[in-house]
Amino acid sequence: MTLRKRTPSRIWEVDFFRGISILLVIVDHAMYDFARVFTFWQNGPAFLAFLNELGKLYLSGEVRYFWRPAFLFVFFFTSGLCTAFSRNNALRGLRLAIVAAGISVVTYYADILLGTSVYAMFGVLHCLATIILIYALFDFLVRSGFVIAEKIRKKPVSENVKRWTKVALCLALGVIFAVIHSLYNVPLTVVTSSNQQVIETESKILGLFFYCDNWFTADYFPLFPFISFFFFGAAFSRIFYSKKRTLLPALDSSWHYVCTLPGRYSIFFYLGGQIAVILIGGLISLAVFGRFM
């Protein structure tokens, strides 16, 4: 058996932690599907009733209460780390936004046709795409500021000054975003619990930023607090990965592929995991109950 050739320039630990977080996101969504989408499984064979009950226990249990905020932090933090390695963050964000829009269209019509609660108006990919585009704008403004400064001073600004200025700005914005979240948003642990508490509002735009009742769908991720996680990651990428090299080269071997592969191709694993759970669950439901959902 021949092992896949490694890419020396790839920073494996970033893929590793992002891979773990995306796998946990898939598990989290699967539990939601077992409990909220395939609700009729509770009246079926013992195994399906068990999965339905397991999903309910997970959604209301302490495990999800504590670990969901943790792996979501890791996911958005590592996504922020990746800004230092992307050649074009604006293009990266735009591509992700197109995929997210496609998910909204598909789940919207699935909701209507199948009578399920799978519609994702502004889910994790929508949130991440928006944050990446915001970061790309921020990066453009910072670089433009340095260009103006160099023209005024008539000499170049050192790369070290540029690097640490961006670090300071990213950290400052991360703190500001975290403070805004703590002052105005619902705590992430509260939203994670079964007794979801959200902001009641008639505003059509507020839900983009905070957890609001009129935006709540099957997959809902407002910008706060996740934008702060992302900007902290963007700051740390310039501190620890300025040379774009792994910090743990001695540990880089085939043992981590089970996590780095999902991390490297996170969008495909995310979409594939969702489709697989719904498709397999639907086919089982069709065979047992005579209905897909």
C-alpha positions as CSV (number, residue, x, y, z in Angstrom):
1,M,0.0,0.0,0.0
2,T,1.4,3.4,-1.0
3,L,0.6,6.3,1.2
4,R,-0.5,9.6,-0.3
5,K,2.4,11.9,-0.9
6,R,2.4,14.8,1.6
7,T,2.6,18.4,0.6
8,P,5.4,19.9,2.7
9,S,4.1,23.4,2.5
10,R,0.7,22.4,3.9
11,I,0.2,23.4,7.5
12,W,-1.3,20.1,8.7
13,E,-2.3,21.2,12.3
14,V,-4.7,23.8,10.9
15,D,-6.3,21.2,8.7
16,F,-6.4,18.8,11.6
17,F,-8.3,21.1,14.0
18,R,-10.6,22.3,11.3
19,G,-11.2,18.7,10.3
20,I,-12.2,17.7,13.8
21,S,-14.5,20.7,14.1
22,I,-16.2,20.0,10.7
23,L,-16.7,16.3,11.7
24,L,-18.4,17.5,14.9
25,V,-20.6,19.9,13.0
26,I,-21.7,17.0,10.8
27,V,-22.5,14.9,13.9
28,D,-24.4,17.9,15.4
29,H,-26.5,18.3,12.3
30,A,-27.1,14.5,12.1
31,M,-28.5,14.6,15.7
32,Y,-30.7,17.5,14.7
33,D,-32.0,15.5,11.7
34,F,-32.7,12.4,13.9
35,A,-34.7,14.5,16.4
36,R,-36.4,17.2,14.4
37,V,-36.6,16.0,10.7
38,F,-37.3,12.3,11.2
39,T,-39.6,12.8,14.2
40,F,-41.9,9.9,13.1
41,W,-39.0,7.5,13.8
42,Q,-40.1,7.5,17.4
43,N,-43.1,5.3,16.4
44,G,-40.9,2.9,14.3
45,P,-38.6,0.0,14.9
46,A,-36.5,0.0,18.0
47,F,-33.3,1.1,16.2
48,L,-35.0,4.1,14.6
49,A,-36.7,5.0,17.8
50,F,-33.4,4.8,19.6
51,L,-31.8,7.3,17.0
52,N,-34.7,9.7,17.5
53,E,-34.4,9.5,21.2
54,L,-30.6,9.9,21.0
55,G,-31.0,13.0,18.9
56,K,-33.5,14.5,21.4
57,L,-31.2,13.7,24.3
58,Y,-28.2,15.2,22.5
59,L,-30.1,18.5,21.6
60,S,-31.2,19.0,25.2
61,G,-28.2,17.5,27.0
62,E,-25.1,19.0,28.6
63,V,-22.7,17.4,26.1
64,R,-24.0,19.7,23.3
65,Y,-24.4,22.6,25.7
66,F,-20.6,22.7,26.3
67,W,-19.0,21.2,23.3
68,R,-20.9,22.9,20.5
69,P,-19.6,26.4,21.4
70,A,-16.1,24.9,21.7
71,F,-16.0,23.2,18.3
72,L,-17.7,26.2,16.6
73,F,-15.0,28.4,18.1
74,V,-12.3,26.1,16.6
75,F,-14.0,26.0,13.2
76,F,-14.3,29.8,12.8
77,F,-10.9,30.4,14.5
78,T,-9.1,28.0,12.1
79,S,-11.0,29.6,9.2
80,G,-9.5,32.9,10.3
81,L,-6.1,31.3,10.4
82,C,-6.5,30.3,6.8
83,T,-6.7,34.0,5.7
84,A,-2.9,34.2,5.8
85,F,-2.6,31.3,3.3
86,S,-5.3,32.3,0.8
87,R,-4.2,34.1,-2.3
88,N,-7.6,35.8,-2.7
89,N,-9.9,36.0,0.3
90,A,-12.5,37.9,-1.6
91,L,-12.7,35.2,-4.3
92,R,-12.7,32.5,-1.5
93,G,-15.7,34.3,0.2
94,L,-17.6,34.8,-3.0
95,R,-17.3,31.1,-4.0
96,L,-18.5,30.1,-0.6
97,A,-21.4,32.6,-0.8
98,I,-22.6,31.0,-4.1
99,V,-22.6,27.5,-2.5
100,A,-24.4,28.9,0.5
101,A,-27.1,30.5,-1.7
102,G,-27.5,27.2,-3.5
103,I,-28.1,25.5,-0.1
104,S,-30.8,28.1,0.7
105,V,-32.6,27.5,-2.6
106,V,-32.5,23.7,-2.3
107,T,-33.6,23.6,1.3
108,Y,-36.3,26.1,0.7
109,Y,-38.0,24.0,-1.9
110,A,-37.3,20.8,0.1
111,D,-39.2,22.4,2.9
112,I,-42.2,23.1,0.6
113,L,-42.2,19.8,-1.2
114,L,-41.4,17.4,1.7
115,G,-43.0,19.4,4.5
116,T,-39.9,19.3,6.6
117,S,-37.9,21.8,8.6
118,V,-34.7,21.8,6.7
119,Y,-34.7,25.3,5.3
120,A,-31.4,27.1,6.0
121,M,-31.8,30.8,5.5
122,F,-28.5,31.9,7.0
123,G,-26.5,28.9,8.1
124,V,-22.9,28.2,8.9
125,L,-21.6,28.6,5.3
126,H,-23.6,31.8,4.8
127,C,-22.1,33.2,8.0
128,L,-18.6,32.1,7.1
129,A,-18.8,33.5,3.5
130,T,-20.1,36.9,4.8
131,I,-17.3,37.1,7.4
132,I,-14.6,36.2,4.8
133,L,-15.9,39.0,2.5
134,I,-15.9,41.4,5.5
135,Y,-12.3,40.4,6.2
136,A,-11.4,40.8,2.5
137,L,-12.8,44.4,2.6
138,F,-10.9,45.0,5.9
139,D,-7.7,43.7,4.3
140,F,-8.2,45.9,1.2
141,L,-8.6,49.0,3.4
142,V,-5.5,48.2,5.4
143,R,-3.4,47.7,2.3
144,S,-4.8,50.8,0.8
145,G,-3.9,52.7,4.0
146,F,-0.3,51.6,3.7
147,V,-0.2,52.6,0.0
148,I,-1.4,56.1,0.9
149,A,1.1,56.3,3.8
150,E,4.0,55.3,1.5
151,K,3.0,58.0,-1.0
152,I,2.9,60.6,1.8
153,R,6.1,59.5,3.4
154,K,7.7,58.8,-0.1
155,K,9.3,55.7,1.2
156,P,8.1,52.1,1.8
157,V,6.6,50.9,5.1
158,S,8.5,47.9,6.4
159,E,6.8,44.5,6.1
160,N,7.2,44.1,9.9
161,V,5.2,47.2,10.6
162,K,2.5,46.1,8.1
163,R,2.4,42.6,9.8
164,W,2.1,43.8,13.4
165,T,-0.4,46.6,12.5
166,K,-2.7,44.0,10.9
167,V,-2.2,41.8,14.0
168,A,-3.2,44.7,16.3
169,L,-6.2,45.7,14.2
170,C,-7.5,42.1,14.0
171,L,-7.1,41.6,17.7
172,A,-8.8,45.0,18.4
173,L,-11.7,44.1,16.1
174,G,-12.0,40.6,17.7
175,V,-12.3,42.2,21.1
176,I,-14.8,44.8,19.9
177,F,-16.9,42.1,18.3
178,A,-16.8,40.0,21.4
179,V,-17.9,42.9,23.6
180,I,-20.8,43.7,21.2
181,H,-21.9,40.1,21.4
182,S,-21.7,40.0,25.2
183,L,-23.7,43.2,25.4
184,Y,-26.4,42.7,22.8
185,N,-26.6,39.1,21.7
186,V,-28.0,35.9,23.3
187,P,-25.2,33.7,24.8
188,L,-24.2,30.9,22.5
189,T,-24.7,28.3,25.2
190,V,-28.3,29.5,25.7
191,V,-29.0,29.2,22.0
192,T,-27.4,25.7,22.0
193,S,-29.8,24.5,24.8
194,S,-33.2,23.0,24.0
195,N,-35.0,26.0,25.5
196,Q,-33.8,28.4,22.8
197,Q,-33.9,32.0,23.9
198,V,-33.7,34.6,21.1
199,I,-34.2,38.3,20.6
200,E,-37.8,39.1,19.7
201,T,-37.8,41.8,17.0
202,E,-39.7,43.0,13.9
203,S,-36.4,44.1,12.3
204,K,-35.6,42.5,9.0
205,I,-31.9,43.1,9.3
206,L,-31.0,42.6,13.0
207,G,-31.1,38.8,12.6
208,L,-28.0,39.0,10.3
209,F,-26.0,40.1,13.4
210,F,-27.8,38.6,16.4
211,Y,-30.0,35.6,17.2
212,C,-33.5,36.8,16.4
213,D,-36.8,34.9,16.3
214,N,-37.8,35.9,12.8
215,W,-34.5,34.5,11.4
216,F,-34.5,31.1,13.1
217,T,-34.4,28.2,10.6
218,A,-32.9,24.7,10.6
219,D,-29.4,26.1,10.3
220,Y,-28.9,29.6,11.7
221,F,-25.6,31.4,12.4
222,P,-25.7,35.2,12.8
223,L,-22.4,37.1,12.5
224,F,-22.0,37.4,16.2
225,P,-20.1,35.9,18.0
226,F,-18.5,34.0,15.1
227,I,-17.0,37.1,13.5
228,S,-14.9,37.6,16.7
229,F,-13.6,34.0,16.6
230,F,-12.6,34.5,12.9
231,F,-10.7,37.8,13.5
232,F,-8.8,36.3,16.5
233,G,-7.8,33.5,14.1
234,A,-6.7,36.0,11.5
235,A,-4.6,37.8,14.1
236,F,-2.9,34.6,15.3
237,S,-2.1,33.5,11.8
238,R,0.1,36.6,11.4
239,I,1.8,35.9,14.8
240,F,2.5,32.2,14.5
241,Y,2.4,31.5,10.7
242,S,4.1,34.5,9.2
243,K,6.5,32.1,7.4
244,K,3.5,29.9,6.3
245,R,5.1,26.8,7.8
246,T,3.9,24.1,10.2
247,L,4.8,24.6,13.9
248,L,4.9,20.9,14.4
249,P,6.9,19.3,11.5
250,A,8.0,16.4,13.6
251,L,4.4,15.2,14.1
252,D,3.5,15.4,10.4
253,S,2.8,11.9,9.2
254,S,0.0,9.7,7.9
255,W,-1.6,9.3,11.4
256,H,-3.5,12.6,11.1
257,Y,-5.1,12.1,7.7
258,V,-8.4,11.0,9.1
259,C,-8.8,14.5,10.4
260,T,-6.7,16.6,8.0
261,L,-8.6,15.3,5.0
262,P,-11.9,16.6,6.2
263,G,-10.2,19.8,7.2
264,R,-8.6,20.3,3.8
265,Y,-11.9,19.6,1.9
266,S,-14.3,20.9,4.6
267,I,-17.0,22.2,2.3
268,F,-17.3,18.9,0.5
269,F,-17.4,16.9,3.8
270,Y,-19.9,19.4,5.2
271,L,-22.3,19.1,2.2
272,G,-21.6,15.4,1.7
273,G,-22.3,14.6,5.3
274,Q,-25.6,16.5,5.3
275,I,-26.7,14.9,2.0
276,A,-25.7,11.5,3.2
277,V,-27.7,11.7,6.4
278,I,-30.8,13.0,4.8
279,L,-30.6,10.6,1.8
280,I,-29.9,7.5,3.9
281,G,-32.5,8.5,6.5
282,G,-35.0,9.2,3.9
283,L,-34.5,5.9,2.1
284,I,-34.8,4.0,5.4
285,S,-38.0,6.0,6.1
286,L,-39.3,5.2,2.7
287,A,-38.7,1.4,3.2
288,V,-40.2,1.3,6.7
289,F,-42.9,4.0,6.7
290,G,-43.6,4.5,3.0
291,R,-42.6,8.1,3.2
292,F,-39.3,9.9,2.6
293,M,-39.7,12.5,5.4
